[in-house]
Amino acid sequence: MPEKNKINYIALIAGLLMIVISVLNYLMNDDFVSLGIFVFTGLGFLLIGIKSKFNEAKAIRINKYARTFFFAAIVMVLYWLAVAKFHLF
């Protein structure tokens, strides 16, 4: 595990940028799919960025939450591919 109380600024900035860019994209294009994908991915990166600020038990729980957000984003991408690109539904 990384040093205690050391924030991963790269993951934190990447998460914030993903969320801000997806909100701006939604406001300009009304694109719900990319909003959901990038907000969930951004939240995952935010959680990874701050998990070292907590004790080990909470850091493990935060890591599980981040994985859940990444999984939700992957499910949204797969659904978007199935509906929009391959016209399966």
Order of alpha helices (4+ residues) and beta strands (2+ residues): alpha-alpha-alpha
